[in-house]
């Protein structure tokens, strides 16, 4: 069973369906809709998904529909009946335990932001690093 929800808690979901894949998508549509350099997606059968709370969908492309929480705007779901009939993508970072389902593949890397390919080469901090003239 996978469970998750939006930032404010107004929308919750759960699925007991088999996850077909957990992909990190680098496409421009995902980046623009999330305001993030990439978005992870867990593809599950739509009929295995139970959603409580109010979401709104918008057409992000000819066949793609993205759903978000009407209260806080958190992006939650993606559906495209042409590409994935009977399936729904859940944004993986909205899972209560995102580590429960490791990323399996990166997709749409042709559209990846250049610096995303070299993140392991820059300094990393557990929390905010010191800033200012004496840092």
Phi and psi in degrees as GROMACS dihedral restraints (atoms count N, CA, C in turn):
[ dihedral_restraints ]
;  ai    aj    ak    al  type     phi  dphi    fc
    3     4     5     6     1  -111.5    20    10
    4     5     6     7     1   137.5    20    10
    6     7     8     9     1  -133.7    20    10
    7     8     9    10     1   154.4    20    10
    9    10    11    12     1  -172.6    20    10
   10    11    12    13     1  -168.7    20    10
   12    13    14    15     1   179.7    20    10
   13    14    15    16     1  -176.0    20    10
   15    16    17    18     1   -81.8    20    10
   16    17    18    19     1   177.6    20    10
   18    19    20    21     1   -64.3    20    10
   19    20    21    22     1   -41.5    20    10
   21    22    23    24     1   -87.9    20    10
   22    23    24    25     1   -11.1    20    10
   24    25    26    27     1    90.1    20    10
   25    26    27    28     1    -0.8    20    10
   27    28    29    30     1   -69.6    20    10
   28    29    30    31     1   -27.0    20    10
   30    31    32    33     1  -116.9    20    10
   31    32    33    34     1   131.2    20    10
   33    34    35    36     1  -127.7    20    10
   34    35    36    37     1   152.8    20    10
   36    37    38    39     1  -145.1    20    10
   37    38    39    40     1   160.4    20    10
   39    40    41    42     1  -151.5    20    10
   40    41    42    43     1   153.5    20    10
   42    43    44    45     1  -145.2    20    10
   43    44    45    46     1   138.1    20    10
   45    46    47    48     1  -111.5    20    10
   46    47    48    49     1     9.7    20    10
   48    49    50    51     1   -77.6    20    10
   49    50    51    52     1   162.9    20    10
   51    52    53    54     1   -71.6    20    10
   52    53    54    55     1   132.6    20    10
   54    55    56    57     1   -83.1    20    10
   55    56    57    58     1   119.1    20    10
   57    58    59    60     1   -69.8    20    10
   58    59    60    61     1   -42.9    20    10
   60    61    62    63     1  -163.7    20    10
   61    62    63    64     1   160.1    20    10
   63    64    65    66     1  -123.7    20    10
   64    65    66    67     1   106.7    20    10
   66    67    68    69     1  -116.2    20    10
   67    68    69    70     1   145.3    20    10
   69    70    71    72     1   -98.3    20    10
   70    71    72    73     1   114.1    20    10
   72    73    74    75     1   -99.4    20    10
   73    74    75    76     1   133.1    20    10
   75    76    77    78     1  -107.6    20    10
   76    77    78    79     1    10.1    20    10
   78    79    80    81     1   -68.5    20    10
   79    80    81    82     1   156.6    20    10
   81    82    83    84     1   -60.7    20    10
   82    83    84    85     1   -40.6    20    10
   84    85    86    87     1   -59.7    20    10
   85    86    87    88     1   -45.9    20    10
   87    88    89    90     1   -64.0    20    10
   88    89    90    91     1   -44.3    20    10
   90    91    92    93     1   -61.5    20    10
   91    92    93    94     1   -45.2    20    10
   93    94    95    96     1   -67.7    20    10
   94    95    96    97     1   -41.1    20    10
   96    97    98    99     1   -70.0    20    10
   97    98    99   100     1   -31.7    20    10
   99   100   101   102     1   -96.7    20    10
  100   101   102   103     1   -18.1    20    10
  102   103   104   105     1    65.3    20    10
  103   104   105   106     1    32.2    20    10
  105   106   107   108     1  -135.2    20    10
  106   107   108   109     1   159.7    20    10
  108   109   110   111     1   -71.7    20    10
  109   110   111   112     1   -16.4    20    10
  111   112   113   114     1  -165.5    20    10
  112   113   114   115     1   161.0    20    10
  114   115   116   117     1  -134.8    20    10
  115   116   117   118     1   135.4    20    10
  117   118   119   120     1   -94.0    20    10
  118   119   120   121     1   144.5    20    10
  120   121   122   123     1  -133.5    20    10
  121   122   123   124     1   132.0    20    10
  123   124   125   126     1  -108.8    20    10
  124   125   126   127     1   113.4    20    10
  126   127   128   129     1   -88.2    20    10
  127   128   129   130     1   120.6    20    10
  129   130   131   132     1  -131.7    20    10
  130   131   132   133     1   157.5    20    10
  132   133   134   135     1   -62.6    20    10
  133   134   135   136     1   131.9    20    10
  135   136   137   138     1   -57.5    20    10
  136   137   138   139     1   -39.2    20    10
  138   139   140   141     1   -71.7    20    10
  139   140   141   142     1    -6.8    20    10
  141   142   143   144     1   -94.1    20    10
  142   143   144   145     1    -3.8    20    10
  144   145   146   147     1   -98.5    20    10
  145   146   147   148     1   125.2    20    10
  147   148   149   150     1  -112.1    20    10
  148   149   150   151     1   126.7    20    10
  150   151   152   153     1  -122.6    20    10
  151   152   153   154     1   130.9    20    10
  153   154   155   156     1  -117.7    20    10
  154   155   156   157     1   143.7    20    10
  156   157   158   159     1   100.7    20    10
  157   158   159   160     1   172.8    20    10
  159   160   161   162     1   -99.4    20    10
  160   161   162   163     1   125.4    20    10
  162   163   164   165     1  -118.5    20    10
  163   164   165   166     1   161.2    20    10
  165   166   167   168     1  -129.7    20    10
  166   167   168   169     1   140.9    20    10
  168   169   170   171     1  -108.9    20    10
  169   170   171   172     1   148.1    20    10
  171   172   173   174     1  -135.6    20    10
  172   173   174   175     1   154.1    20    10
  174   175   176   177     1   -82.4    20    10
  175   176   177   178     1   105.7    20    10
  177   178   179   180     1   -88.5    20    10
  178   179   180   181     1   -11.9    20    10
  180   181   182   183     1  -159.0    20    10
  181   182   183   184     1  -177.0    20    10
  183   184   185   186     1   -54.1    20    10
  184   185   186   187     1   -44.2    20    10
  186   187   188   189     1  -114.4    20    10
  187   188   189   190     1   -13.4    20    10
  189   190   191   192     1   -83.2    20    10
  190   191   192   193     1   138.2    20    10
  192   193   194   195     1  -128.6    20    10
  193   194   195   196     1   123.3    20    10
  195   196   197   198     1  -107.3    20    10
  196   197   198   199     1   134.1    20    10
  198   199   200   201     1  -115.8    20    10
  199   200   201   202     1   142.5    20    10
  201   202   203   204     1  -141.0    20    10
  202   203   204   205     1   161.8    20    10
  204   205   206   207     1   -70.3    20    10
  205   206   207   208     1   130.6    20    10
  207   208   209   210     1   -72.8    20    10
  208   209   210   211     1   -21.3    20    10
  210   211   212   213     1   -82.4    20    10
  211   212   213   214     1   -46.3    20    10
  213   214   215   216     1  -116.7    20    10
  214   215   216   217     1   -11.3    20    10
  216   217   218   219     1    86.6    20    10
  217   218   219   220     1     1.3    20    10
  219   220   221   222     1   -59.1    20    10
  220   221   222   223     1   127.3    20    10
  222   223   224   225     1   -71.4    20    10
  223   224   225   226     1   133.2    20    10
  225   226   227   228     1  -125.2    20    10
  226   227   228   229     1   -43.9    20    10
  228   229   230   231     1  -135.5    20    10
  229   230   231   232     1   155.8    20    10
  231   232   233   234     1  -138.8    20    10
  232   233   234   235     1   135.4    20    10
  234   235   236   237     1  -134.7    20    10
  235   236   237   238     1   141.8    20    10
  237   238   239   240     1  -147.6    20    10
  238   239   240   241     1    98.4    20    10
  240   241   242   243     1   -65.5    20    10
  241   242   243   244     1   -18.8    20    10
  243   244   245   246     1   -77.7    20    10
  244   245   246   247     1   -45.4    20    10
  246   247   248   249     1   -83.9    20    10
  247   248   249   250     1   -43.3    20    10
  249   250   251   252     1  -128.2    20    10
  250   251   252   253     1    71.8    20    10
  252   253   254   255     1   -61.7    20    10
  253   254   255   256     1   134.3    20    10
  255   256   257   258     1    72.9    20    10
  256   257   258   259     1    13.0    20    10
  258   259   260   261     1  -124.8    20    10
  259   260   261   262     1   155.0    20    10
  261   262   263   264     1  -133.3    20    10
  262   263   264   265     1   136.6    20    10
  264   265   266   267     1   -90.9    20    10
  265   266   267   268     1   132.3    20    10
  267   268   269   270     1  -105.5    20    10
  268   269   270   271     1   134.0    20    10
  270   271   272   273     1   -66.1    20    10
  271   272   273   274     1   116.2    20    10
  273   274   275   276     1   -60.3    20    10
  274   275   276   277     1   -31.1    20    10
  276   277   278   279     1   -73.2    20    10
  277   278   279   280     1    -9.3    20    10
  279   280   281   282     1   -91.2    20    10
  280   281   282   283     1    -0.8    20    10
  282   283   284   285     1   -65.8    20    10
  283   284   285   286     1   146.1    20    10
  285   286   287   288     1   -59.7    20    10
  286   287   288   289     1   -35.3    20    10
  288   289   290   291     1  -127.8    20    10
  289   290   291   292     1    82.8    20    10
  291   292   293   294     1   -60.0    20    10
  292   293   294   295     1   -24.3    20    10
  294   295   296   297     1   -75.5    20    10
  295   296   297   298     1   -10.1    20    10
  297   298   299   300     1   -66.7    20    10
  298   299   300   301     1   -19.7    20    10
  300   301   302   303     1  -135.4    20    10
  301   302   303   304     1    94.5    20    10
  303   304   305   306     1   -62.4    20    10
  304   305   306   307     1   149.6    20    10
  306   307   308   309     1   -62.1    20    10
  307   308   309   310     1   135.9    20    10
  309   310   311   312     1  -105.7    20    10
  310   311   312   313     1   -26.6    20    10
  312   313   314   315     1  -159.4    20    10
  313   314   315   316     1   151.2    20    10
  315   316   317   318     1  -102.8    20    10
  316   317   318   319     1   136.2    20    10
  318   319   320   321     1  -125.1    20    10
  319   320   321   322     1   162.3    20    10
  321   322   323   324     1    57.0    20    10
  322   323   324   325     1    36.5    20    10
  324   325   326   327     1   -68.5    20    10
  325   326   327   328     1   -14.8    20    10
  327   328   329   330     1   -62.3    20    10
  328   329   330   331     1   -23.2    20    10
  330   331   332   333     1  -105.5    20    10
  331   332   333   334     1     6.6    20    10
  333   334   335   336     1   -63.1    20    10
  334   335   336   337     1   140.0    20    10
  336   337   338   339     1   -63.0    20    10
  337   338   339   340     1   134.3    20    10
  339   340   341   342     1   -51.5    20    10
  340   341   342   343     1   -44.7    20    10
  342   343   344   345     1   -72.0    20    10
  343   344   345   346     1   -12.2    20    10
  345   346   347   348     1   -67.3    20    10
  346   347   348   349     1   -25.5    20    10
  348   349   350   351     1   -76.0    20    10
  349   350   351   352     1   -12.2    20    10
  351   352   353   354     1  -125.1    20    10
  352   353   354   355     1    25.0    20    10
  354   355   356   357     1   -58.9    20    10
  355   356   357   358     1   -31.9    20    10
  357   358   359   360     1   -70.6    20    10
  358   359   360   361     1    -7.0    20    10
  360   361   362   363     1   -99.7    20    10
  361   362   363   364     1     0.6    20    10
  363   364   365   366     1  -112.1    20    10
  364   365   366   367     1   158.0    20    10
  366   367   368   369     1   -59.0    20    10
  367   368   369   370     1   146.5    20    10
  369   370   371   372     1  -129.9    20    10
  370   371   372   373     1   142.3    20    10
  372   373   374   375     1  -128.1    20    10
  373   374   375   376     1   141.6    20    10
  375   376   377   378     1   -63.6    20    10
  376   377   378   379     1   -32.3    20    10
  378   379   380   381     1  -137.7    20    10
  379   380   381   382     1  -173.3    20    10
  381   382   383   384     1   -57.7    20    10
  382   383   384   385     1   135.8    20    10
  384   385   386   387     1   -77.8    20    10
  385   386   387   388     1   162.4    20    10
  387   388   389   390     1   -61.8    20    10
  388   389   390   391     1   143.1    20    10
  390   391   392   393     1  -129.0    20    10
  391   392   393   394     1   164.0    20    10
  393   394   395   396     1   110.2    20    10
  394   395   396   397     1   176.1    20    10
  396   397   398   399     1   -67.7    20    10
  397   398   399   400     1   -24.5    20    10
  399   400   401   402     1   -97.9    20    10
  400   401   402   403     1     5.7    20    10
